[in-house]
Amino acid sequence: MSDANQPTLSITVTGTDRPGVTGALLGAVAEVGAEVLDIQQVVVHDHLTLTLLLAPSVLDGDTTGQDALEHLRDVAAVAAHRLGLSLNVTEGTGDNARPQQGRAAVVVLGAPLQARAVSLVTQQIAEHGANIDRIRRLSRYPVTTVEFGISGADVDVLRTRLALVATAEGIDIAVAPGGLARLGRRLVVMAVDSTLIQQEVIEMLAAHCGREAEVTEVTARAMAGELDFEQSLRARVAVLAGLPASVLDAVRRDIVLTPGARTLVRTLKRLGFTVGLVSGGFIEIVGQLADELGIHHARANRLEIVDGALTGRVLGEVVDRAGKARALREFADLEGLPLSRTVAVGDGANDLDMLATAGLGVAFNAKPLVREQAHTSVTVPYLDSVLFLLGISREEIEEADAMDGTPTSAPPVPGLTR
């Protein structure tokens, strides 16, 4: 184990990547008994950057270790030359400085992701007094996603500063606690209408009685926060009175999942996460969606049906803005998870309490009011982009799909298949 005064060499080699390069370089320095204190490697478009922090073996009679340092430098130089790599060597002492407190993950999504936007993100991180420790790409499609591992951050303050960059540059940015907070099981709860699915079920039902335009207008105002949700729901359901209950089957058949919905749920379940649905819509639809996708929890309103027809009323307590937040808490309690390990995804004003209650609230293609108040937002039309916010890469998703034979498309096309 090295001490703070032990001489070290930081050796960085760059060049064309190919199999065996890292092993050959490590093999060369191993012959002189070097100790590896740290190692980092990244490959971008077949270009390798490999950095080793090494403590040389001190030769007998060499009290300063300088001879050993020079010998190690020479060995590394010869090995890099034989491999056709460029070499940079820096002398130092001891191991890397321990990371500051305040570890966080900053995830940046763009389609495309412009250099200017990334530059502004890194500037804000620096001006905040935080340090970028690691950078990795999480996806190239359907969006380009880059994750910055940083230290020395105040998550809430940095989140506010980067929200301004996101708005100005037309990108999405999520800031979340790092370290162990980034790992382990979570509860992910989603709204249904215009989030898990592309439609609004109440509007689909209203189309069967010729009142779709009227209901659509009221729905839009309710989702924008202009109307009381419960009052607007009861008014919209009232127009359905007299419809045969069979229209529910017709609506179920016409439901279209949001692109990426199946991928999101499938991947979360593979990770051992719990998934829930909370909707201001109707359990007659939501329950079947949950069953089809293997979702663990579902909460929604129940339509009153008498003699095979809708009465235009809902039964029991309405699942409104506050009800969605309550459902999130109840699901977390059932799973034995703290709220800090919950994620909520929604698009409307009635999702705001749920988004605020969750450890991470994600506004998905949401109304302006919701984007402004959520912890972060996703503005691309792919629901599985939420996985990137959790630090899960596209390569990991596709590898898991390949292992169990799930078809994986090349750049995806919107539709149910994902």
RONU-632943 format. One record per residue: residue in one letter; x, y, z of N, C-alpha, C in turn. Coordinates in steps of 0.2 Angstrom, whole numbers, padded with zeros to 4 digits, always signed. Last residue first. Layout:
AXYZXYZXYZ...
//
This chain:
R-0208-0008-0145-0202-0007-0141-0205-0007-0134T-0219-0010-0152-0214-0016-0152-0209-0014-0147L-0228+0000-0154-0229-0004-0148-0223-0009-0147G-0219+0015-0159-0224+0010-0160-0224+0005-0154P-0206+0024-0168-0211+0024-0163-0216+0018-0164V-0191+0015-0171-0197+0018-0174-0202+0018-0169P-0174+0016-0166-0181+0013-0165-0186+0018-0169P-0160+0010-0174-0163+0016-0171-0171+0015-0171A-0163-0008-0172-0158-0003-0173-0162+0004-0172S-0172-0017-0159-0172-0014-0166-0166-0009-0166T-0172-0033-0153-0169-0026-0152-0169-0023-0158P-0181-0046-0146-0179-0043-0152-0177-0035-0150T-0175-0056-0133-0180-0051-0135-0177-0047-0141G-0167-0066-0129-0170-0067-0135-0175-0062-0137D-0160-0064-0117-0166-0068-0117-0170-0068-0123M-0149-0058-0122-0148-0064-0118-0154-0068-0117A-0153-0046-0128-0150-0052-0132-0150-0058-0128D-0158-0039-0118-0163-0041-0122-0160-0047-0126A-0145-0036-0112-0150-0040-0108-0156-0043-0113E-0140-0028-0122-0137-0034-0120-0141-0039-0116E-0148-0017-0122-0148-0022-0128-0145-0028-0126I-0145-0011-0110-0152-0013-0111-0152-0019-0117E-0132-0009-0111-0134-0013-0106-0141-0016-0107E-0132+0001-0121-0129-0005-0122-0131-0011-0117R-0139+0011-0115-0142+0008-0121-0139+0001-0122S-0137+0011-0097-0135+0013-0104-0139+0009-0109I-0143+0019-0083-0143+0013-0087-0142+0014-0094G-0145+0030-0075-0138+0028-0076-0138+0021-0080L-0157+0035-0074-0156+0031-0069-0149+0028-0070L-0159+0042-0086-0158+0046-0080-0156+0042-0074F-0160+0031-0094-0154+0034-0095-0153+0039-0089L-0174+0027-0092-0168+0023-0090-0162+0026-0090V-0181+0037-0099-0180+0037-0092-0175+0033-0089S-0181+0032-0112-0176+0037-0110-0175+0038-0103D-0192+0025-0114-0187+0022-0111-0181+0026-0110L-0201+0034-0120-0202+0033-0113-0196+0029-0110Y-0198+0046-0131-0197+0039-0130-0197+0038-0122P-0199+0059-0137-0205+0055-0136-0204+0047-0135V-0190+0071-0126-0191+0066-0132-0196+0061-0132T-0190+0077-0115-0194+0080-0120-0194+0076-0127V-0191+0076-0098-0189+0072-0104-0193+0075-0109S-0184+0084-0083-0189+0083-0089-0186+0079-0094T-0184+0085-0065-0181+0085-0072-0186+0084-0077H-0192+0089-0055-0185+0089-0054-0181+0089-0060A-0205+0100-0060-0202+0094-0059-0195+0094-0058Q-0209+0113-0063-0209+0111-0056-0206+0105-0055E-0208+0115-0077-0205+0120-0072-0204+0118-0065R-0216+0105-0082-0209+0105-0083-0205+0110-0078V-0228+0109-0078-0226+0103-0075-0218+0103-0076L-0231+0120-0085-0231+0121-0078-0228+0115-0075P-0230+0115-0099-0225+0120-0096-0225+0120-0088K-0234+0097-0099-0236+0104-0099-0231+0109-0096A-0221+0085-0105-0226+0088-0100-0228+0095-0102N-0213+0074-0108-0217+0078-0113-0223+0081-0110F-0213+0070-0091-0212+0067-0098-0216+0071-0103A-0204+0075-0077-0209+0077-0082-0208+0074-0089V-0200+0066-0064-0198+0067-0071-0204+0069-0074G-0193+0066-0048-0199+0067-0052-0197+0069-0059L-0185+0057-0036-0184+0060-0043-0191+0060-0046G-0192+0054-0024-0185+0056-0024-0183+0059-0031A-0208+0061-0024-0204+0056-0026-0196+0058-0025T-0216+0073-0022-0215+0068-0017-0209+0063-0018A-0217+0079-0035-0213+0082-0029-0211+0077-0023L-0224+0070-0042-0217+0071-0044-0213+0075-0039M-0236+0071-0034-0233+0064-0035-0225+0065-0037D-0240+0084-0037-0239+0082-0030-0234+0075-0030L-0241+0083-0051-0236+0088-0048-0235+0085-0041D-0251+0077-0059-0245+0073-0057-0240+0077-0052N-0260+0086-0063-0262+0082-0057-0257+0077-0055A-0254+0092-0073-0254+0096-0067-0256+0091-0061G-0245+0079-0082-0250+0084-0081-0250+0087-0074D-0235+0069-0084-0236+0074-0089-0240+0080-0087G-0223+0058-0075-0230+0061-0077-0229+0067-0081V-0215+0048-0064-0215+0050-0071-0222+0052-0073A-0205+0045-0050-0212+0047-0053-0211+0050-0059V-0196+0035-0040-0195+0039-0046-0203+0039-0048T-0188+0032-0024-0194+0032-0028-0193+0037-0034R-0180+0033-0013-0178+0028-0018-0184+0027-0023S-0184+0042-0005-0178+0044-0008-0177+0039-0014L-0194+0035+0002-0196+0040-0004-0190+0042-0008P-0189+0019+0006-0190+0026+0007-0191+0030+0001L-0198+0003+0004-0193+0008+0002-0194+0015+0004G-0207-0007+0006-0201-0006+0011-0196-0002+0009E-0217-0009-0002-0211-0012-0004-0205-0011+0001L-0227-0002+0005-0228-0009+0004-0222-0013+0002D-0222+0011+0004-0222+0007+0011-0223+0000+0010A-0223+0013-0009-0216+0013-0006-0217+0010+0000F-0237+0013-0010-0233+0008-0014-0226+0008-0011E-0240+0025-0002-0242+0018-0001-0238+0012-0004R-0234+0035-0010-0232+0033-0003-0234+0026-0001L-0242+0034-0022-0234+0033-0022-0232+0031-0015A-0254+0037-0016-0253+0031-0019-0245+0029-0020R-0252+0051-0013-0254+0046-0008-0252+0039-0010A-0251+0056-0026-0245+0056-0021-0246+0051-0015K-0264+0054-0031-0258+0051-0034-0252+0051-0029G-0271+0062-0022-0272+0054-0022-0266+0051-0025A-0268+0075-0026-0266+0072-0019-0266+0065-0019R-0274+0074-0039-0267+0076-0038-0265+0073-0031D-0285+0060-0037-0284+0066-0040-0276+0068-0039V-0296+0048-0038-0288+0048-0038-0286+0055-0042V-0310+0049-0028-0307+0051-0034-0299+0051-0033E-0317+0036-0019-0313+0042-0019-0310+0043-0025G-0332+0028-0026-0327+0029-0021-0323+0036-0022L-0335+0028-0044-0336+0025-0037-0330+0027-0033V-0342+0040-0055-0336+0036-0053-0338+0034-0046R-0355+0041-0068-0352+0042-0061-0346+0038-0060G-0361+0037-0079-0359+0043-0079-0356+0046-0072T-0365+0024-0079-0370+0028-0076-0368+0035-0077L-0363+0012-0093-0360+0017-0088-0366+0022-0086A-0372-0004-0092-0371+0003-0095-0367+0007-0090G-0376-0016-0086-0372-0016-0092-0371-0009-0096D-0383-0012-0075-0386-0016-0080-0382-0015-0087V-0370+0000-0071-0377-0003-0069-0380-0006-0075I-0355+0005-0066-0358+0001-0071-0365-0002-0068E-0344+0018-0063-0350+0014-0060-0353+0011-0066L-0326+0016-0064-0333+0018-0067-0338+0014-0064R-0313+0021-0053-0318+0015-0055-0324+0018-0058N-0297+0027-0055-0304+0028-0053-0308+0022-0056A-0282+0018-0049-0285+0022-0054-0293+0023-0051R-0267+0010-0047-0272+0014-0044-0275+0018-0049A-0256-0004-0046-0260+0000-0051-0266+0003-0046H-0241-0013-0046-0246-0010-0043-0250-0005-0048H-0233-0021-0055-0234-0023-0049-0240-0020-0045I-0235-0026-0072-0233-0021-0067-0236-0023-0061G-0235-0034-0084-0232-0037-0078-0231-0032-0072L-0242-0029-0095-0235-0028-0094-0232-0031-0088E-0255-0034-0092-0252-0036-0099-0244-0035-0098D-0258-0029-0080-0258-0036-0081-0254-0038-0087A-0258-0015-0083-0254-0018-0078-0253-0025-0079L-0269-0015-0092-0262-0013-0095-0257-0016-0090Q-0279-0018-0084-0278-0023-0089-0271-0021-0092G-0280-0007-0076-0278-0014-0073-0276-0019-0078V-0283+0003-0084-0277+0003-0081-0275-0004-0079I-0297+0000-0087-0292+0001-0093-0285+0000-0090E-0303+0000-0075-0305-0005-0080-0300-0005-0086I-0298+0011-0069-0295+0005-0067-0297-0001-0072F-0296+0026-0077-0300+0021-0075-0297+0014-0074G-0287+0041-0073-0291+0038-0078-0295+0032-0074G-0277+0046-0066-0284+0049-0065-0289+0046-0069S-0266+0033-0060-0270+0036-0065-0276+0040-0063V-0251+0025-0058-0256+0029-0054-0260+0033-0059L-0242+0010-0058-0246+0014-0062-0251+0018-0057G-0226+0004-0054-0233+0005-0052-0236+0010-0057V-0213-0008-0051-0216-0003-0056-0223-0002-0054T-0197-0011-0043-0205-0012-0043-0208-0006-0047F-0183-0019-0049-0186-0013-0047-0194-0015-0047G-0175-0029-0054-0178-0030-0048-0181-0024-0045L-0170-0027-0067-0166-0025-0062-0169-0026-0055R-0181-0032-0074-0175-0036-0074-0170-0034-0068K-0190-0021-0072-0191-0028-0069-0185-0032-0069L-0184-0012-0081-0184-0011-0073-0186-0017-0070T-0185-0018-0093-0178-0017-0090-0179-0016-0083R-0199-0018-0095-0195-0024-0095-0188-0024-0092V-0202-0004-0095-0205-0009-0089-0201-0015-0089L-0195+0000-0106-0194+0003-0099-0196-0002-0094T-0200-0007-0116-0193-0008-0115-0191-0005-0108R-0213-0003-0117-0212-0010-0115-0204-0011-0113A-0211+0011-0120-0214+0009-0114-0213+0001-0112G-0206+0015-0132-0201+0013-0127-0204+0011-0120P-0219+0025-0137-0213+0021-0139-0208+0021-0133T-0234+0021-0127-0229+0026-0129-0223+0022-0131L-0247+0010-0134-0242+0012-0129-0237+0017-0132V-0263+0013-0138-0256+0013-0141-0251+0015-0136I-0279+0006-0138-0274+0009-0134-0267+0008-0137D-0289-0001-0144-0286+0004-0147-0281+0008-0144R-0294-0011-0135-0291-0013-0141-0287-0007-0145R-0299-0002-0125-0294-0006-0123-0290-0009-0130V-0311+0002-0132-0305+0007-0130-0299+0003-0129A-0318-0010-0133-0316-0007-0139-0310-0002-0138D-0320-0012-0119-0317-0017-0123-0314-0014-0129L-0328-0001-0116-0322-0002-0113-0317-0007-0117V-0340-0003-0123-0335+0002-0126-0329+0001-0122S-0348-0011-0115-0343-0015-0120-0339-0010-0124A-0356-0004-0107-0350-0006-0105-0345-0009-0110P-0364+0009-0117-0364+0002-0115-0357+0000-0112L-0368+0025-0110-0364+0021-0115-0364+0013-0113G-0375+0031-0100-0379+0027-0105-0375+0023-0110A-0364+0044-0098-0369+0041-0096-0373+0037-0101L-0353+0052-0102-0353+0045-0104-0359+0041-0102V-0354+0064-0096-0356+0064-0103-0356+0057-0105A-0348+0062-0083-0356+0063-0084-0358+0062-0091V-0335+0063-0085-0338+0056-0084-0345+0056-0085R-0333+0077-0085-0332+0073-0091-0335+0066-0091A-0337+0080-0072-0341+0083-0077-0339+0079-0084R-0327+0073-0064-0334+0071-0064-0339+0074-0069L-0316+0080-0069-0317+0073-0070-0324+0071-0070S-0318+0093-0064-0318+0092-0071-0319+0084-0073Q-0318+0090-0050-0324+0093-0053-0324+0092-0061E-0304+0085-0049-0310+0081-0047-0316+0084-0050F-0296+0096-0053-0296+0090-0057-0302+0086-0055D-0300+0113-0057-0300+0108-0052-0301+0101-0055L-0291+0120-0071-0297+0117-0068-0296+0113-0062E-0278+0122-0075-0283+0128-0075-0289+0126-0071G-0268+0113-0077-0269+0116-0070-0274+0122-0070A-0267+0107-0088-0263+0113-0088-0264+0116-0081M-0277+0097-0086-0269+0095-0086-0265+0101-0086A-0288+0105-0088-0287+0101-0081-0279+0099-0081R-0287+0108-0101-0287+0114-0096-0286+0111-0089A-0288+0096-0107-0282+0100-0108-0282+0105-0103T-0301+0092-0103-0295+0088-0101-0289+0092-0102V-0309+0101-0110-0309+0101-0103-0303+0097-0100E-0306+0097-0124-0305+0104-0121-0305+0104-0114T-0311+0084-0124-0304+0086-0125-0302+0092-0122V-0325+0085-0122-0321+0082-0117-0313+0084-0118E-0328+0091-0135-0330+0095-0128-0325+0092-0123A-0324+0081-0143-0321+0088-0144-0322+0092-0137E-0332+0070-0140-0324+0070-0139-0321+0077-0139R-0345+0066-0140-0343+0072-0136-0335+0073-0135G-0350+0054-0146-0350+0060-0150-0348+0067-0146C-0348+0043-0139-0355+0046-0139-0355+0053-0142H-0336+0039-0142-0341+0034-0143-0348+0037-0142A-0328+0049-0137-0329+0048-0145-0334+0043-0146A-0327+0046-0124-0331+0051-0126-0333+0051-0134L-0316+0037-0124-0323+0035-0122-0328+0040-0124M-0306+0045-0128-0307+0039-0132-0315+0037-0130E-0305+0054-0117-0307+0056-0123-0309+0051-0128I-0301+0045-0107-0308+0049-0106-0310+0051-0113V-0288+0042-0111-0294+0037-0111-0301+0040-0111E-0278+0049-0121-0282+0051-0115-0288+0046-0116Q-0263+0041-0128-0270+0044-0128-0272+0046-0122Q-0251+0034-0127-0251+0040-0131-0258+0044-0131I-0246+0028-0111-0250+0027-0117-0250+0034-0121L-0238+0033-0101-0237+0026-0103-0240+0025-0109T-0243+0047-0105-0236+0045-0102-0235+0038-0104S-0256+0049-0109-0251+0053-0111-0244+0052-0108D-0261+0040-0094-0263+0044-0100-0258+0049-0102V-0253+0036-0083-0254+0032-0088-0256+0036-0095A-0238+0039-0072-0245+0041-0074-0246+0037-0081M-0228+0028-0063-0229+0032-0069-0237+0033-0070V-0215+0024-0052-0222+0025-0053-0223+0030-0059V-0203+0014-0047-0204+0018-0052-0212+0018-0053L-0193+0010-0033-0200+0010-0035-0200+0015-0041R-0177+0001-0033-0181+0007-0033-0188+0006-0035R-0162-0006-0027-0168-0006-0029-0172+0000-0029G-0145+0001-0031-0150-0003-0027-0157-0002-0030L-0137+0017-0033-0138+0010-0034-0143+0007-0030R-0136+0030-0030-0137+0029-0037-0139+0021-0038A-0133+0030-0017-0139+0032-0018-0141+0031-0026L-0119+0027-0017-0124+0022-0015-0131+0024-0017G-0115+0040-0029-0113+0035-0024-0118+0030-0023G-0126+0054-0031-0122+0049-0033-0121+0044-0028P-0142+0062-0033-0137+0060-0029-0133+0054-0031A-0145+0070-0049-0147+0066-0044-0141+0064-0039V-0151+0079-0062-0146+0079-0057-0148+0075-0051A-0154+0080-0079-0156+0077-0073-0150+0077-0068I-0159+0089-0093-0153+0088-0089-0156+0085-0082D-0162+0090-0111-0164+0088-0104-0158+0087-0100I-0161+0105-0121-0159+0099-0119-0163+0097-0113G-0162+0119-0125-0167+0114-0128-0164+0107-0127E-0155+0129-0120-0152+0125-0125-0156+0120-0128A-0163+0135-0110-0160+0139-0115-0157+0135-0121T-0166+0124-0102-0172+0128-0105-0169+0131-0111A-0154+0119-0097-0158+0115-0101-0163+0119-0105V-0149+0131-0090-0146+0128-0096-0150+0124-0101L-0159+0130-0080-0158+0136-0084-0155+0134-0091A-0155+0118-0074-0162+0119-0077-0162+0125-0082L-0143+0121-0068-0143+0117-0074-0150+0117-0078R-0147+0127-0056-0143+0131-0061-0143+0128-0068T-0155+0117-0050-0158+0124-0052-0154+0127-0057R-0145+0108-0048-0151+0106-0052-0154+0113-0054L-0137+0114-0039-0134+0113-0045-0140+0111-0050V-0145+0115-0027-0143+0121-0030-0141+0120-0038D-0147+0101-0025-0153+0105-0026-0151+0112-0030V-0134+0096-0023-0139+0093-0029-0144+0098-0030D-0119+0102-0022-0126+0103-0019-0131+0101-0024A-0104+0093-0025-0110+0096-0027-0115+0097-0022G-0092+0086-0024-0092+0093-0022-0098+0097-0024S-0091+0077-0040-0090+0078-0033-0090+0085-0031I-0099+0068-0053-0096+0074-0050-0095+0073-0043G-0100+0060-0068-0100+0059-0061-0096+0064-0058F-0111+0063-0081-0105+0066-0078-0106+0064-0071E-0117+0055-0096-0117+0055-0088-0111+0058-0086V-0126+0058-0110-0119+0058-0107-0120+0059-0100T-0135+0053-0124-0135+0054-0117-0128+0053-0114T-0144+0056-0139-0137+0055-0136-0137+0057-0129V-0158+0046-0142-0155+0052-0140-0148+0051-0138P-0161+0033-0144-0164+0038-0149-0162+0045-0147Y-0144+0033-0147-0150+0033-0150-0155+0031-0145R-0133+0033-0139-0132+0037-0145-0139+0037-0148S-0130+0033-0121-0134+0031-0127-0132+0035-0133L-0120+0036-0111-0126+0031-0110-0129+0028-0116R-0103+0039-0110-0109+0040-0114-0114+0034-0112R-0096+0047-0095-0097+0041-0100-0103+0042-0104I-0084+0054-0085-0089+0055-0090-0090+0049-0094R-0078+0058-0068-0079+0053-0074-0085+0056-0078D-0077+0070-0061-0073+0065-0060-0073+0060-0065I-0078+0087-0060-0080+0081-0064-0075+0076-0063N-0082+0096-0045-0077+0093-0050-0080+0087-0054A-0090+0112-0041-0089+0104-0041-0084+0102-0046G-0092+0125-0041-0087+0123-0036-0086+0115-0036H-0100+0131-0050-0103+0128-0044-0098+0126-0039E-0092+0132-0060-0093+0138-0057-0097+0136-0050A-0092+0118-0065-0086+0121-0062-0087+0128-0058I-0105+0117-0069-0103+0113-0064-0096+0116-0061Q-0106+0127-0079-0110+0128-0073-0107+0123-0067Q-0097+0121-0088-0095+0128-0085-0099+0129-0079T-0104+0110-0092-0097+0109-0088-0095+0116-0085V-0115+0116-0099-0116+0111-0093-0109+0111-0089L-0108+0122-0109-0112+0126-0104-0113+0122-0098S-0103+0111-0116-0099+0116-0114-0102+0120-0108V-0115+0105-0120-0111+0102-0116-0106+0106-0112A-0120+0116-0129-0124+0114-0123-0119+0110-0118R-0110+0116-0139-0111+0122-0135-0115+0120-0129A-0111+0103-0145-0105+0104-0141-0106+0110-0136Q-0127+0096-0144-0123+0100-0147-0117+0102-0142L-0136+0082-0147-0132+0085-0141-0126+0089-0144P-0151+0083-0157-0144+0081-0156-0141+0084-0150A-0155+0078-0143-0156+0075-0150-0156+0081-0155G-0149+0075-0127-0150+0079-0132-0151+0076-0139L-0146+0074-0109-0149+0071-0115-0150+0076-0121V-0136+0071-0096-0138+0076-0101-0140+0073-0107V-0135+0069-0079-0136+0066-0085-0139+0071-0090V-0124+0069-0065-0128+0074-0070-0128+0070-0077A-0123+0063-0049-0123+0061-0056-0127+0067-0060A-0113+0067-0035-0119+0067-0039-0118+0065-0046R-0106+0069-0019-0106+0065-0026-0113+0065-0029G-0102+0076-0007-0107+0079-0012-0106+0075-0019Q-0085+0077-0004-0091+0075-0002-0096+0078-0008Q-0071+0074-0016-0075+0078-0011-0081+0075-0009P-0060+0059-0016-0066+0063-0019-0069+0067-0014R-0043+0060-0011-0050+0057-0010-0055+0062-0013A-0030+0061-0024-0034+0064-0018-0041+0061-0017N-0022+0046-0028-0026+0051-0030-0029+0054-0023D-0006+0042-0018-0012+0040-0022-0016+0047-0024G+0011+0048-0019+0005+0046-0016-0001+0044-0021T+0017+0060-0031+0018+0057-0024+0011+0054-0022G+0023+0061-0048+0020+0064-0042+0021+0060-0036E+0026+0064-0065+0029+0062-0058+0024+0065-0053T+0019+0059-0080+0019+0064-0075+0021+0061-0068V+0020+0056-0097+0021+0053-0090+0022+0059-0086N+0012+0050-0112+0013+0056-0107+0014+0053-0100L+0014+0043-0128+0015+0042-0121+0015+0049-0117S+0005+0035-0141+0008+0041-0139+0008+0040-0131L+0009+0018-0148+0005+0023-0144+0009+0029-0142G+0014+0007-0154+0012+0012-0158+0008+0017-0155L+0020-0003-0146+0012-0003-0147+0010+0002-0152R+0033+0001-0145+0031-0005-0148+0024-0006-0150H+0030+0013-0137+0033+0013-0144+0032+0007-0148A+0026+0007-0125+0021+0012-0129+0024+0012-0136A+0037+0000-0121+0031-0003-0122+0026+0001-0126V+0046+0011-0119+0048+0006-0124+0041+0002-0126A+0039+0018-0109+0041+0021-0115+0042+0016-0120A+0040+0009-0098+0033+0011-0101+0034+0014-0108V+0053+0008-0096+0050+0002-0098+0043+0004-0101D+0056+0022-0092+0059+0019-0098+0055+0013-0100R+0048+0022-0080+0047+0027-0085+0050+0024-0092L+0055+0013-0072+0048+0012-0074+0046+0016-0080H+0067+0019-0071+0067+0013-0074+0060+0011-0076E+0064+0031-0064+0066+0031-0070+0066+0025-0074L+0060+0024-0052+0055+0029-0055+0057+0029-0063A+0071+0018-0047+0066+0014-0049+0060+0018-0053D+0079+0030-0045+0081+0025-0050+0075+0021-0052Q+0071+0036-0034+0072+0039-0041+0074+0034-0046G+0071+0031-0022+0066+0028-0027+0067+0031-0033T+0079+0035-0012+0075+0040-0014+0069+0037-0019T+0088+0025-0009+0084+0027-0004+0078+0032-0006D+0093+0011-0016+0090+0017-0018+0085+0020-0013G+0096-0001-0011+0101+0004-0010+0099+0011-0013D+0086-0010-0022+0090-0010-0016+0095-0005-0016L+0072+0000-0029+0078-0005-0030+0082-0005-0023V+0055+0000-0027+0061+0003-0025+0067-0002-0026S+0043-0001-0040+0047-0005-0035+0053-0002-0034P+0032+0013-0042+0037+0009-0044+0040+0005-0038A+0015+0015-0043+0020+0015-0038+0026+0011-0040L+0005+0022-0056+0009+0017-0053+0014+0019-0048L-0010+0025-0064-0006+0028-0059-0002+0022-0055L-0013+0025-0081-0011+0021-0075-0008+0025-0070T-0025+0027-0094-0021+0030-0089-0020+0026-0083L-0029+0027-0111-0028+0023-0105-0023+0026-0100T-0039+0029-0124-0035+0033-0119-0035+0029-0113L-0041+0025-0141-0040+0023-0134-0036+0028-0130H-0053+0026-0153-0047+0029-0151-0046+0028-0143D-0064+0020-0158-0058+0016-0159-0052+0020-0157H-0073+0030-0153-0072+0029-0160-0066+0026-0162V-0066+0030-0138-0071+0034-0142-0069+0033-0149V-0063+0022-0123-0062+0021-0130-0068+0025-0134V-0054+0023-0108-0060+0025-0112-0058+0024-0119Q-0049+0018-0092-0048+0018-0099-0055+0020-0102Q-0039+0019-0077-0045+0022-0081-0043+0021-0088I-0032+0015-0062-0032+0013-0069-0039+0016-0072D-0021+0015-0048-0027+0017-0051-0027+0016-0058L-0010+0008-0043-0014+0012-0038-0021+0014-0041V-0001-0005-0046-0006-0001-0049-0010+0002-0043E+0017-0007-0044+0010-0007-0041+0005-0003-0044A+0029-0015-0053+0025-0009-0052+0019-0011-0048G+0039-0025-0057+0036-0025-0050+0032-0019-0048V+0044-0026-0069+0048-0022-0065+0044-0021-0058E+0034-0033-0076+0040-0036-0075+0045-0032-0071A+0023-0024-0076+0023-0029-0071+0030-0032-0070V+0025-0016-0087+0027-0013-0081+0027-0018-0075A+0021-0026-0097+0028-0023-0097+0030-0020-0090G+0008-0029-0094+0013-0034-0094+0020-0032-0093L+0002-0017-0097+0002-0019-0090+0008-0025-0089L+0004-0017-0111+0007-0012-0107+0007-0014-0100A-0003-0029-0114+0004-0028-0116+0007-0023-0112G-0017-0026-0110-0013-0032-0107-0005-0031-0108T-0020-0015-0118-0019-0014-0111-0015-0020-0108V-0019-0022-0131-0015-0016-0130-0014-0015-0122G-0028-0033-0134-0021-0034-0131-0017-0028-0129P-0037-0026-0148-0036-0031-0143-0029-0032-0141R-0035-0009-0150-0035-0015-0153-0035-0020-0147D-0036+0009-0154-0037+0003-0149-0037-0003-0153T-0024+0021-0157-0029+0016-0160-0030+0010-0156G-0020+0031-0143-0019+0029-0150-0024+0024-0152T-0011+0035-0128-0017+0036-0132-0015+0033-0139V-0007+0033-0111-0006+0032-0118-0012+0033-0122T+0000+0040-0096-0006+0040-0101-0004+0038-0108I+0004+0038-0080+0006+0036-0087+0000+0036-0091S+0011+0044-0066+0004+0044-0070+0006+0043-0077L+0021+0037-0054+0020+0039-0061+0013+0039-0063T+0026+0042-0037+0022+0038-0042+0023+0041-0049P+0034+0040-0021+0034+0042-0028+0030+0038-0033Q+0026+0042-0006+0028+0037-0011+0028+0040-0018N+0019+0050+0003+0026+0052+0001+0029+0048-0005A+0008+0044+0007+0007+0050+0004+0013+0053+0001D+0010+0026+0003+0009+0032+0007+0009+0038+0004S+0003+0011-0004+0007+0017-0005+0005+0022+0001M+0004-0006+0000+0000+0000+0000+0004+0006+0000
//
